[in-house]
Amino acid sequence: MPLRRLPGEGAPVAAPVPSTEAPGSGPIRPLRHLGLVRLTTIGINSVIGGGIFILPATAAALLGAASVPAYLAASLVVLGIGTVLGRLAARFETSGGTYAYIEQAFGPLAGFLAGWLFWFARTTAMGNLLNGAALYLGALWPVLARPVPRAAVIVLAALLVTGLDIAGIRQAARAADLFALLKVVPLVVVGLAGLLLVEPSRLLPHGAEAAPFLRAVLLLMYAFTGFESMVVPAEESKDPRRDMPRALLATVGCVCAIYLLVHVAALGALPDLGSEKAPLATLAAMEFGQAGRLAITFAAALSMAGCSLSSLLGGTRMVYAMSSAGRIPAWFGALHPGSRTPVRASLLTGGLATVLAIAGGYAFLAAISSGTRLVIFAACCAACLVPDLRKAAPEAAGPGRSRVLAGTVPALTGLAILVLLTRLEPREVLFGMIGIGFGVFLSLLSGRGHRKEAREA
């Protein structure tokens, strides 16, 4: 495979191999359509999905009022992760995101595992988001909570999301803009209105044990993360080295502020938040009556559908990057000549996510997706400490940023991630290992195909 050096890189990376060619026009390349604003909206849309509509009740059930410090702890970890990814993103212009960073630092095998884990995390996240949309609609209309209607809702939502992803990056980006607006505005309105109903005594923590606190933070990481998807389609960004780091920090800042507002409002206003199935719908009903419940239910369903689109977008672009580099069979990530999107990857990923949504439980899929992402983030923290990648590009470094800070943030963030990973349950670890095993099988299959082609040549 030919190698080329990226500007500013100290070591060569694999040049993407065109997965499809249009007759007489050369290799098919992705469209560079994403600017700073679009990247930020994709980031917000990738993060704000089902978690904030459901996990406040889960955190409150585990910790009560101590769930507020858990949100603060999750915010600090996420801020560290965003800083690390921003420093790494400023050095790359090719698609791949975390996969490209880890491969550059630790070699092809580590890069493959990171890329496959990313796809696995996005697929389980998409399944969980589709599941969450059905869960919220079922809380409002119990008939939709029955197995057959619930499955129908999941399938219809999956078809819509997969169709948008296949249509092309322009259509997906416009849909992301709309989804981001439709989810952020209701959350801010409900959060601000809920502050008027807060009883301060409900916000006073009475202490919490370490194990449930860490478990709550682990589950909350599912709600706080997702922004890693925005660094994957670098080849579809107008100026990835400049815009990716800025969009990452803007996304993390907006999400942390919104989440803290909403959780404090829900915890302080609802007498038994831990027992709620659709906590924000109940809060909206207290504020605005049945119309508020109806509005926030639709907002939640749209939010989860929009976030599942971002999950699918990030996952399928990762498949494209890995297939272009020869890590998995090329047909898996091949671009369609018309839309220039990886259609096969979209159909396979969307189909698997639909099955997971119908069969899996919300907390189970959330823990798997969160744990898988944390493994990737820990590897990125380690990559940020590798000498060749530690020197940030001028766009990301900023004036006055010290070398000590550049090494301290990744080290402390990585340590925090390792502590959180200890709270995964055995069955969640087992499911993740099965997913990794399937990815290794695909990698071996791809290697056999390359060796066969070499012999025939």
N, C-alpha and C positions, 0 to 999 in steps of 0.2 A: 504493500500500500504506500502511495507517495506520501511524504511528509513535508510540511511547510511550517515556517516560523511565523507566529503572529507578531505584530509590532509590539515590542516591549517584552516579549517572552524570552526566557532564558533557555528553554528547551522546546524541541519541536512537538507538535501535536498532530494527530492524524487528520488529514484533510478530508472533509466529507466527500464520500463517493456518491455520485448521483444515483438515486434509486430508480429513476425512470428518465428516459430521454424523449424529447419531442422531435420528430423528424425534421431535420434541417435547422433546428434552433438551438442545439447544444443542450447541456444539462439543465434540468429543471431546478430552480432555486426558490426558496421561500421569498415572499414579498416583504420588503422593509417598510412597515406601515405603522409601527408603534412608537409614539413619542412619550415624553415624560408623563403627561396627563393620562394617556391611555394605559401606560404601564402601571400607574398608581391605581387607576380604577380596576384594572385586572387584579392587582394585588389585594385591594379591599374586597373585591368580589370573591377572590380565592379564600380569604380568611373568614369573612362574616358569612356564615352559612347556617347550619343547624345548631352548632354548639351553643351560641348565645341564647337561642330560643328554648333549649332543653337543659343544658348542663347547669344553669343556676340552681335548679332543683336538686340535681345530683350532688353538687358541691355542698349545698345547704343540708342535705340529708346526712352527709359524711361529717360535717364540721359545724353546722349551725352558723352563728355569727362569726366564727373563726374563718369562714369561707372568704371574707373580705381580704384578710392577709394572704390567703391562698391565691387570690387574683393578683395581688401586688407581687407575690413571689413569681407567678407565671409571667407577669409583665416584665420583670427584671430579666428573667431567663430569655424571653423572646427578644428583648432589646439587645442583649448580648449576641444572640443568633443573627439578628438583622445586621448588627455591626460587622460580624464576621463575614457574612455573605456579601455585604456591600464592598468590603475590602477585596474579596476574591473576584467579584463581578467586574470590578474596575480593570481587571487584567485580561479579560476574555471577550472575544467578539463572535465566536462560534456558538452554535446551539449546544445545549447539554447541561448547563447550570452546574449543580452539585456533582453530577457525573464527570464533567470535564475538569472541575477543580481537583477532585480526588484522584482521577487518573493521572493528571499532571504531577501531583505530589507523590503518589504511591505506586503508580504503574497500572497496566491494563486490567489485571485481575481485580484489584481494589476498585478501579473505575467501573468495571462491569457490575460488581456487586452493588455499588452505590446507585448506579443507574437503574438496575433491576429493582432494588428496594424502593427507589423513588416511584417507579411505575406501580409497584405493588401497593405502596402507601396511597397513591392517588386513586387507584382502582377501589381499594377498600373504603376510602373516603367518599368516592362517588356513590358507592353502594349505600353507605351510611346516610348520606344526604338524601338520596331517594327514599330511603326508609324513614328518615325524619320527616320529610314532606308528607308522606302517607300517615305518619303518626299524628302530626298536628291536625291534618284534615279529619282524621278519625276521631280526635278528641272533640271536634266541633260537631261532626255528623257521625254518630256511632255506626251507622250502616257501612261507612267506608272503612271501619276497623275490622270488618269481617274478612276472612282470608281471600276470597275471590275478588271483591271490590278493591281491597287493598293492593292485591297483585296487579289489578288493571290500572290503578292510579300510578303505580311504580313503572309499569311498562310504558304507559303513555308519556310520562315525564322523561323516561329514558330515550324514547324515540325523538322527542322534541330536542333534547339536549344533543344527542348524537347527530341529528340532522343539521343543527347549527354549527357543530364542530366540523362536519364534512363540507359545509357550504364554503368555508374559507375564512382566513384570518380577519378580513374586513368585517364580515358579518358577525363573527364571534366577538370581535372587539366592540362593535356597536351594541350587541346584545349585553356584553359585560357592562358597558356604560349605563344602560337602562336598568339592569338588575342592581347595580351598585346604588343608583339613585333610589330605586323602589325599596331597598332594604335599609339604607342608612337613615332616611328621613323618618320613617315610622319608629325606628329604634330611638332616635334622639327625642322625638315628641313624647313617646311613652316614658322614656327615662326622666325627662324634665318634669312631666306632669306627675310622675310617681314620687318625686321628691316632696311634693306637697302633702303626700299621704304617709310619709315616713314617721314611724314612732322610734325615736332615738334609742330607746332601751333595747330594741331588737338588733341593734348594730354593735352592741357591746359584747365582745368575745369573752368566753369564760374558760379559755384554755383549750388545747387540743393535743391529742397524742401524735407522735411523729408519724406513725404508719398511715393513719387515715389522712393526715395532712399531705403527705407526699403522694398518696394515691389520688387525692383530689387535684393536686397540681398536675400530676401526670395526665389525668383526664382533661383538665382545662387546657393543656397544651394542644389538644386536638382542636379546641375552639380558637386558640390564638395563632396556630400555624396555618400554613397554606400559601404564605407569601413566597415560599421557595419556588412555586410554579412560575412566577414572573421572571425568574432569571434563566429559565430553560429556553424560551424562544428568542435567544439573542440575535439570531440571523433574521428575525422579523422586527427587530428594533432599529430605529433610525440611527441612534448613537448610543449603543449599549454601555460603553465604558463610562460615559458621562451620566446617562439617565438612570441606569440600573441602581447604583448606590443611593441616589437621591430618592427614587421611587420606593425603595425598600424602607428607608427610615421614615418617609412620609406615611407609608402604609402602616408600619408598626405603631407610630405615634397616634394616628387616628383611631386605630382599632383598640388600643389600650384605653384611651379616653372614653370611647363609646361603651366598652365592656364594663369598666368600673362604674360608670354612670348607671347603666341598666341594672347591674347586679345590686348596687346599693339601694336603688329604688325598689326592686322586687323584694329584697330581703327585709327592708324596713317597712314596706307596705303590706305584704302578705303575711297573715298570722302563722301559716304552716307551709312555707315555701318548699320544704323538703318532700312533701307529699303530692305536689302538683305535677300533672302530666304535661300540661301546656302552660307553664307559669306566666309567660308574658301575655298570653291571651286572657288569663284570669286578671292580671294587673290592668290590662287595657279595658276590661269590662268594669272594673272598679272606677276607672277614670272617666270612661265615655259610654258606659252601658253596652248593650248588645252590639251596637254598631262598632264600638271599639274592639270587641272580641272578634267580630267578623273581619274587620280590617287587618288586625294583627295576624290572624290566621292566614289570610291570603298573603300578607307580607312575608310570613315565615315560609310558606310553601314556595313563593317566588324566590326568596333568599336562598333556600336550599337548592332549588333548581338552578339558580344562577351560579351558586358555588360549585355545584356538580359539573356545570359547563367548564369552569376554570380548572377543576380537577381533571376532566377529560382532556382539555387543551394541554395542560402541563404533561399529563401522562403520555399522550400520543406524540407530542413533540420530543419527549425523551426517547420513545421508541424509534422515531425518525433519526435522532442523533446517534443512537446505538447501532441501528442497522446500517447507517451511512459509514460508520467506523468499522463495520464488519464484526461487531460483538454478538449480534443475533442475525438470523437469516434476513437477507435484504428485502424479501417480499413482504415481511411483516411491517416495515416502515416505509414502503414505496409511496412516493407522492403521485397523486392523480394529476394527469397533464392539464386538466381544466381548472380545478380548484386549487391545485398545488398544496393539497393536504393529504396526510397519511390515512386514506380511507379504510384500508384493511385494519390498521391499528385502532381506528375509531370504532369500527364495528365490533371487533373482538373485545376491546376494553369495555365498551358500553354494554355488550352482552353479558360479560362476566360480572360487571357491577350490578346489573339488573338481577342476576341470580343471587348474588350476595345480599342485595337489598330485601329480596323476598324471603330468604332463608335465615338471615342473621339477625341478632339482637343489636340494639343501638349501642349500649355500653361496651359490648364485646368488640364490635367493629371499630368503635372510637378508640379503645385501648390499643388494638392492633395497629391502626393507622398512626396513632400518636407515638407508640413505641418504635415503629419502623422509621418514622421521620427523625426521632431523636437519635437513633443510631447513625443516620446520615449526617445530622448536624454535628454529632461528636466527631465524626471523621473530618468534617469541614473545619472544625476548630483545630484539629491536629494539622490539617493541611495549611492552615493559616500560620502555623509555627514553623513550617518548612522554610529554610532560608531562601530558596528561589522564589517562593510565593509570598514571603512575609513582607517584602518591600511593596507597599501599595503604590498603585499608579497615582500621579499627581492629582488627578480628578478626585480620588477617594481620600487621599491623605489629609488634605486640609492644612491650613497654616497652624504651626505650633503643636501638632500632634506628636507626642513623645513616643520613643521606641518602647519604653517601659509599658505604656498604655496599650500599644499595639500588640504586645505579647501577653499582657495580663488579662485582657478581656477574653481572648480565646481560651486561655488556660482555665479561668474561673468558670466560664460558660460550659466548657467541656466537663469540668468536675461536677457542676450542678446537674448536667444531663445524665452522667453516670449514676448519680444518686437516685434520680427519678426512675431510671430503668430498673432499679431493684424492686419496684412496686408492680411490675408486670406479673400476672398470674401464669402458672405453668401452661394452661391450655392456650393462652394467648401467645406464649413463646413457641409452643408446638405448631400452631397455625402459621406463624411467621416463618418457621423453619421449613415447613412444607412449601410455602411460596418461594423461598430462596432455592430450594431443591429443584423446583420446576424451572426457575431461571437458569440454573447451572446446566440443566438438561438442554435447554435451548441454545446456550452458549456452545456446548459440546457439539450439538447438531450443526451449528453454524461453522465451527472449526472443521468438521468433517467435509462440509460442502466446499470450503476454501481449499482443503487439501486435494479433493477430487478435481477441482478446476485447475489446480497447479499441475497435477499429473497429466491431465488432458492437454494442457498447453505445452 
